[in-house]
Amino acid sequence: MITSIDLTRLRAVDHGWLRLRIDGSDQVVVSFDDRQERLVVPGLARSNFVEVWANERWACLIGLRAREIVVCSESGSVEIAGELARLDLGAGYDPGGLERIEFHEVDDENLLIEYEVGVALVSCTTGLVWQRVHNDVTCRLQHIEDEVAWIACEQDSFGYRIADGRLEVP
């Protein structure tokens, strides 16, 4: 399951084992059969949207403008697994609309996160495995083939090895 939560309209998602709620502007609440786990994620307050990916064992969520990668598992853990090096225009001109999060399932335990200026591999067991910043907002993941995530941009194309994030060229 992949979904985008518009916090102005919806504050909860129920999907299989995942019972997720966003309280206030920065709290993730995941309900399990016997308890609730609550985690403060400061970056969620930067946007009204949260991107969520889930399978039958674990889930990942990231606020549209947040740096924090939140991972929760069916077994009951909820934690910040790492931070993304997001596009930061500082106090300068921000044209808006450049924020982007896309999830690409690699296998049952690993998820590739594509964002404005890079990609990151997250594991349900070890958190953030690697992150590569390419600094090109025109780049898009084309496909994953032979354990390489192939990316195309306006001026270039390249790949990152899933195992270690090492750069590959065609």
Secondary structure by P-SEA (a helix, b strand, c coil): cbbbbccccccccccccccccccccbbbbbbcccbbbbbbbcccccccbbbbbbcccccccccccccbbbbbccccccccccccccccccccccccccbbbbbbbccccbbbbbcccbbbbbbccccccccccccccccccccccccccccccccccccccccccccccc
